[in-house]
Amino acid sequence: MSTYIGNGVAIPHGQFDDRANIYHTGISVVQVPQGIAWNPDETAYLVLGIAATANEHVGVLANLAEILEDPEESARLARITDPGEIIELLSRPQPQPEEVETA
């Protein structure tokens, strides 16, 4: 199942029943500098493949959502040439909710 999520980014989705075929969590990133028609009137410049055995990928999706809120950051992510920088942006630690003190 393919999903275009906006600002030039697409994340193809597998089916839940296929999760048993995933041996370990991983992410693949494909950049298409000239763009690729994804759906009518949508062009993807960055395609992320995510395979997860549990919920380890949630932080990556949170970072991606934050980047996608800014069209300039989305365009920059789609054109970064240093794989390490892409990894850094997508794997930033997420802030933890503050603990609430109970009396």
Rosetta blueprint (number, residue, H / E / L):
1 M L
2 S L
3 T L
4 Y E
5 I E
6 G E
7 N L
8 G L
9 V E
10 A E
11 I L
12 P L
13 H L
14 G L
15 Q L
16 F H
17 D H
18 D H
19 R H
20 A H
21 N H
22 I L
23 Y L
24 H L
25 T L
26 G E
27 I E
28 S E
29 V E
30 V E
31 Q E
32 V E
33 P E
34 Q E
35 G E
36 I E
37 A E
38 W E
39 N E
40 P L
41 D L
42 E E
43 T E
44 A E
45 Y E
46 L E
47 V E
48 L E
49 G E
50 I E
51 A E
52 A L
53 T L
54 A L
55 N L
56 E L
57 H L
58 V H
59 G H
60 V H
61 L H
62 A H
63 N H
64 L H
65 A H
66 E H
67 I H
68 L H
69 E L
70 D L
71 P H
72 E H
73 E H
74 S H
75 A H
76 R H
77 L H
78 A H
79 R H
80 I L
81 T L
82 D L
83 P H
84 G H
85 E H
86 I H
87 I H
88 E H
89 L H
90 L H
91 S L
92 R L
93 P L
94 Q L
95 P L
96 Q L
97 P L
98 E L
99 E L
100 V L
101 E L
102 T L
103 A L
